[in-house]
Amino acid sequence: MTKGILVCAETADGKITATTRELLHAGRDLADAAGSALAALVTGKNPQEAAAEAITLGADTVYTVDAPSFVESTPDYYASLLVMTCRKTEPAVVIFGQTDLGRDVAPLLAARSGGVACMDCVRVAIDTQTRALLQTRPVYGGNAMAVWSSGEEVLRVVALRPRSYAAAEPDATRQGEIVALDPPDSDESPRMELLETRKEDIQGVKIEDARIVVSGGGGIGGPDGFKLLEELARVAGGASGAVAATRVPCDEGWVSHGIEVGQTGTIITPDLYIAVGISGAVQHMVGCADSKVIVAINRDPDAHIFQEADFGIVGDYRQAVPALTGAIKSIKGA
Ligand SMILES: Cc1cc2nc3c(=O)[nH]c(=O)nc-3n(C[C@H](O)[C@H](O)[C@H](O)COP(=O)(O)OP(=O)(O)OC[C@H]3O[C@@H](n4cnc5c(N)ncnc54)[C@H](O)[C@@H]3O)c2cc1C
């Protein structure tokens, strides 16, 4: 048996998140290919229920730490928690989601453990000859794929984009072990302090988990236009439809920063991305270029977005969006 794979699990309302289910799928595949075991780390208050769920989703062992959740603590504290867990469990590979937690903590864990981190990956595999970890990530704004190889002499830390893998299916008959670990000592001289937590009022599915995303840009012109996009997302996507935005509407305060897509926002890979009043700047496209299908609605026929889109509608969104919503309604009603 070689050293195992550890998934850093995230929970919401005491349940394993959709992204973590995908990580458990990736981790299970990796562990099976490497002939090793899959472990998961579940943290937060009363982690037992989520730990049992992680076993049904493929983990052989689940380590639990009764600790404040990530949003109630600091990246420094969580890095200490991960370093402590890795010292005790000695994994060969740690898998995070490319989420707020993964972005903050994966590089810190790699740096503090003398390991390597590869962020924003869409695939992980083991070279069974050399035992190297092969990590595939999009580069040049999604126009090429690079494969990074890291040898087993160091801890490999990888962050996987949401929706890169299908979610692991639960199997209630799976057996596993739950091991409680003590939380790390709180940092005596913290470099960061949590001053305030504000809850974003985002309704429905998160943009990274949505199958159909209707995204608005500067061309929407104000918060009222987003109501048309909300209706299109609801009619086209139902419970798996969401509204997103470029940086412009977020900076203007028309919508929350939590739904920004792109280099400084979230990277998403929905089945359908409808870009409305969006020019197609590279900093935005890196966040959505791997969507399965992109539809652009823009009144400028020369807008760059049409070079990125699979389908395009040239026109004012105020006419195009209600027309599209109406057409989908009549098809679904038929
Ligand atoms: C370091 C850095 C990081 C960045 N990170 C991000 C990021 O993460 N995400 C991001 O989005 N941006 C990011 N940006 C900003 C990015 O460069 C662009 O400025 C931004 O994406 C442009 O947004 P937009 O296309 O919505 O707006 P605009 O460029 O203003 O384009 C508006 C579009 O709407 C069309 N339009 C106008 N009116 C209508 C109408 N009535 N009907 C239909 N179409 C209409 C116009 O033809 C135009 O194409 C970043 C920039 C920098 C420098």
The ligand as an SDF file (V2000), in Angstrom:
LIG
                    3D

 53 58  0  0  0  0  0  0  0  0999 V2000
   -6.2220   42.5370  -13.7200 C   0  0  0  0  0  0  0  0  0  0  0  0
   -7.6290   42.5500  -14.2530 C   0  0  0  0  0  0  0  0  0  0  0  0
   -8.4870   41.5660  -13.8440 C   0  0  0  0  0  0  0  0  0  0  0  0
   -9.8070   41.5520  -14.3300 C   0  0  0  0  0  0  0  0  0  0  0  0
  -10.6350   40.5610  -13.9410 N   0  0  0  0  0  0  0  0  0  0  0  0
  -11.8960   40.4980  -14.4640 C   0  0  0  0  0  0  0  0  0  0  0  0
  -12.7850   39.4370  -14.1310 C   0  0  0  0  0  0  0  0  0  0  0  0
  -12.4780   38.5510  -13.3130 O   0  0  0  0  0  0  0  0  0  0  0  0
  -14.0130   39.4170  -14.7060 N   0  0  0  0  0  0  0  0  0  0  0  0
  -14.4110   40.3510  -15.6250 C   0  0  0  0  0  0  0  0  0  0  0  0
  -15.5230   40.2610  -16.1350 O   0  0  0  0  0  0  0  0  0  0  0  0
  -13.6010   41.3850  -15.9440 N   0  0  0  0  0  0  0  0  0  0  0  0
  -12.3630   41.4790  -15.3880 C   0  0  0  0  0  0  0  0  0  0  0  0
  -11.5460   42.5290  -15.7110 N   0  0  0  0  0  0  0  0  0  0  0  0
  -12.1090   43.6080  -16.5450 C   0  0  0  0  0  0  0  0  0  0  0  0
  -12.0790   43.2680  -18.0340 C   0  0  0  0  0  0  0  0  0  0  0  0
  -10.8210   43.6420  -18.5620 O   0  0  0  0  0  0  0  0  0  0  0  0
  -13.1660   44.0410  -18.7960 C   0  0  0  0  0  0  0  0  0  0  0  0
  -13.0210   45.4170  -18.5470 O   0  0  0  0  0  0  0  0  0  0  0  0
  -14.5820   43.6210  -18.4310 C   0  0  0  0  0  0  0  0  0  0  0  0
  -14.7100   42.2140  -18.4870 O   0  0  0  0  0  0  0  0  0  0  0  0
  -15.5610   44.2510  -19.4190 C   0  0  0  0  0  0  0  0  0  0  0  0
  -16.8560   43.9350  -19.0330 O   0  0  0  0  0  0  0  0  0  0  0  0
  -18.0540   43.9620  -20.0670 P   0  0  0  0  0  0  0  0  0  0  0  0
  -17.7100   43.1680  -21.2670 O   0  0  0  0  0  0  0  0  0  0  0  0
  -19.2590   43.6130  -19.2910 O   0  0  0  0  0  0  0  0  0  0  0  0
  -18.2030   45.5420  -20.3750 O   0  0  0  0  0  0  0  0  0  0  0  0
  -17.8920   46.3830  -21.6360 P   0  0  0  0  0  0  0  0  0  0  0  0
  -16.4980   46.2230  -22.0840 O   0  0  0  0  0  0  0  0  0  0  0  0
  -18.3580   47.7510  -21.2660 O   0  0  0  0  0  0  0  0  0  0  0  0
  -18.8110   45.7760  -22.7840 O   0  0  0  0  0  0  0  0  0  0  0  0
  -20.1960   45.9530  -22.8430 C   0  0  0  0  0  0  0  0  0  0  0  0
  -20.7130   45.2260  -24.0850 C   0  0  0  0  0  0  0  0  0  0  0  0
  -22.1340   45.3240  -24.0950 O   0  0  0  0  0  0  0  0  0  0  0  0
  -22.5810   45.5890  -25.4090 C   0  0  0  0  0  0  0  0  0  0  0  0
  -23.8640   46.2990  -25.2790 N   0  0  0  0  0  0  0  0  0  0  0  0
  -24.0720   47.5770  -24.8470 C   0  0  0  0  0  0  0  0  0  0  0  0
  -25.3870   47.8290  -24.8030 N   0  0  0  0  0  0  0  0  0  0  0  0
  -26.0300   46.7110  -25.2070 C   0  0  0  0  0  0  0  0  0  0  0  0
  -27.3910   46.3720  -25.3870 C   0  0  0  0  0  0  0  0  0  0  0  0
  -28.3870   47.2350  -25.0890 N   0  0  0  0  0  0  0  0  0  0  0  0
  -27.7030   45.1330  -25.8470 N   0  0  0  0  0  0  0  0  0  0  0  0
  -26.7270   44.2350  -26.1490 C   0  0  0  0  0  0  0  0  0  0  0  0
  -25.4020   44.5200  -26.0090 N   0  0  0  0  0  0  0  0  0  0  0  0
  -25.0610   45.7420  -25.5330 C   0  0  0  0  0  0  0  0  0  0  0  0
  -21.4720   46.4320  -26.0200 C   0  0  0  0  0  0  0  0  0  0  0  0
  -21.4760   46.3000  -27.4340 O   0  0  0  0  0  0  0  0  0  0  0  0
  -20.2180   45.7960  -25.4170 C   0  0  0  0  0  0  0  0  0  0  0  0
  -19.7060   44.7540  -26.2050 O   0  0  0  0  0  0  0  0  0  0  0  0
  -10.2370   42.5590  -15.2290 C   0  0  0  0  0  0  0  0  0  0  0  0
   -9.3480   43.5460  -15.6350 C   0  0  0  0  0  0  0  0  0  0  0  0
   -8.0560   43.5550  -15.1510 C   0  0  0  0  0  0  0  0  0  0  0  0
   -7.1180   44.6180  -15.6170 C   0  0  0  0  0  0  0  0  0  0  0  0
  1  2  1  0
  2  3  1  0
  2 52  2  0
  3  4  2  0
  4  5  1  0
  4 50  1  0
  5  6  2  0
  6  7  1  0
  6 13  1  0
  7  8  2  0
  7  9  1  0
  9 10  1  0
 10 11  2  0
 10 12  1  0
 12 13  2  0
 13 14  1  0
 14 15  1  0
 14 50  1  0
 15 16  1  0
 16 17  1  0
 16 18  1  0
 18 19  1  0
 18 20  1  0
 20 21  1  0
 20 22  1  0
 22 23  1  0
 23 24  1  0
 24 25  2  0
 24 26  1  0
 24 27  1  0
 27 28  1  0
 28 29  2  0
 28 30  1  0
 28 31  1  0
 31 32  1  0
 32 33  1  0
 33 34  1  0
 33 48  1  0
 34 35  1  0
 35 36  1  0
 35 46  1  0
 36 37  1  0
 36 45  1  0
 37 38  2  0
 38 39  1  0
 39 40  1  0
 39 45  2  0
 40 41  1  0
 40 42  2  0
 42 43  1  0
 43 44  2  0
 44 45  1  0
 46 47  1  0
 46 48  1  0
 48 49  1  0
 50 51  2  0
 51 52  1  0
 52 53  1  0
M  END
$$$$
